[in-house]
């Protein structure tokens, strides 16, 4: 999906990926993160957000909850991380990363609430009165006050499978009223997901109908219950080009994830401010008949893997078409059309969700200057495997 774009806009990352694998510094089934490019992208998004008065929580699941990258983003003035599930909140908190937004997309389990509250997240999203009550009880035991955000929805909203939940508009006033009576918590904001999506026909990032629901919810809470909302969080596809749209609809917060990597669908179609900052590295395992096989482990069903560069170096590589993955099978191998030398490096670029893979993650810096340095190797969930493994530049 992003191979040609990455070859053209960040060839040094491709070169470094080949070199890392050929020298045995990284294993097959490793994502390589270009820290320089991520920081450049993050600065551009932050600068645009500052211009429009939009605050940002950065998302880490796409790049494997990586603590090194997360802490580098905090140095740029981001308002904290958005943790999409409780394990991510715990991992980032343990790494010293400020928690901005937790509980969305995954609610905090009841017996983990107190531990996460002790990490002092800025805001927690809830889908029900019962979850708000649990947070209230835990906050009261700890002697703290916690800000809540309500996820709102209507019957015609766009929701992804396995992500259903929230307060329907028709019961919002009643349920919010009940929550307001609970001690040690307060309703601080509202959110939905997705609020923006890439539109292939117009080749632009456009608002979804969910935004109308958010705006209706804002009126209900502010006009009927006199709640002064501090956040109108409008996530999805947050990047330089969408910041002005967030502001246009009254949004106060965005949550860049793929935008930091330059890998939203928008970036596959157009050259935008952000550049590609991640590639996937593997190795040819064997050939059989007219197909070759590379080690897998990093497949994500919406990845749109299409092609791979295979060879002994970036300059000596050839492009091969990948066979479409069967969603019913485990990706022990990825199949390409044709044959190649066993042990050759394969470099791919596609849409990532590293945290759902069994891959490793290599963080490198110095790519832009053509002097790449391996900072460390991590698991797909952000655990350090090997740090300070330095190697000679290209």
Phi, psi and omega in degrees: 000324183240012186296307182297320180297317181292319178301323184275320188261341178215060182297331180296330176292319178298316180298316181296323180296315177300313184296316180303316182287317182297329179273000178077017180282333177229158181265165168301156183065051178231131171273137178249120180260125177271098184299322179303312182293320179300316180294319177300313179299315183297321179295320180294317179295317180296318180298316179294320179297318178299321179298328183257005179070027179259133177266156187231131164254128180271149181255139185244349186299326181296327179250032168076032178053034190292119185290327180296311180297318181300317180291329175293323178293325178297328180295340181275356178097015175294155186275008178127180181262150168260121180258118186280348172213171186292328179293323177294319178300317180293317181295315181291320178298318178295333179274004178082016180272132179296130177271117177270309188220121177231163179095000182217110031262351184245128179293150180282126176300149188304317184277004177250356186298313185297318179297320179287324176300326180293341176274358172058057174296148180294317182211146177238129176274137176236151179253353187207159174299320184298320179291322176298322179295318178298319179294321178301314181297316181293319179296322179294319178298323182276348181072035180233168173247139183234132176278138179245154171236138180260129172275127185244153179204161174230172190291338181257012181289160175273121177228138177279147176305145180069016178229022184283145177151156178135186182258117174295145181304324185293340179244005186298313182300315181296311184289321177296323177299319178295319180296324181298338181277349182281143181280157172065014173222163176208148178280116186250335185197179178222154180205169174206171178202131357270144177266338177223146176216154175286131179255114185296325183294313181271346183058039178224160170276124185234156178291151173261171178294344179300331181296323177300322178295317179299317181292322175295320179296321178301316178298317181298312184289319184279321185272323184268331182244001177057036176271127176268107184283133177266343181222134164237096189268120185239080186275172177100131178058031180289121179202183182306315186289337183263351182302315181296331178288322176302312181295321181303322182264015176082016179287145178255338185222145170234168185222081181292136175228281175298333177300324179294330181267354184067035187229030169286160176305330177302320183283342175284333184266332186219150172280109180251188182299320183281147178247156179299136186231012182212140171226164179246132184243133175218198186209145177290122180271313183193170175239150174212119185055235184258025177232150173245160186227128177246152182297136180254198181131342184250019183285133174237131192301335178258023186289332183059044173297131182229320186218162176220145169267126184230133179167192181269346178199169178299318183289331183256022184264160174234152180269133178235146177275136179271145172285147181295135181287139173275120183292349181273351187246158175280140184275063173299321176225154167254136187257134174238156182275116182118185179235154176210162183298132179296134184095352178295152177279140174239128179239128182234161176217119185205181181286127187252152160215077191301330186292346178260011182252178173250024185279167167259163182230125176253127177257126180232152175231171180081006183295315184301323181276359181076019179232068186293143179227130180279117181279316181181167177243135184228161171284172179290351179248013172091009178275135181289129177257316179207125182245161175056032177272094185269150178219161182292140180292164180292000000 
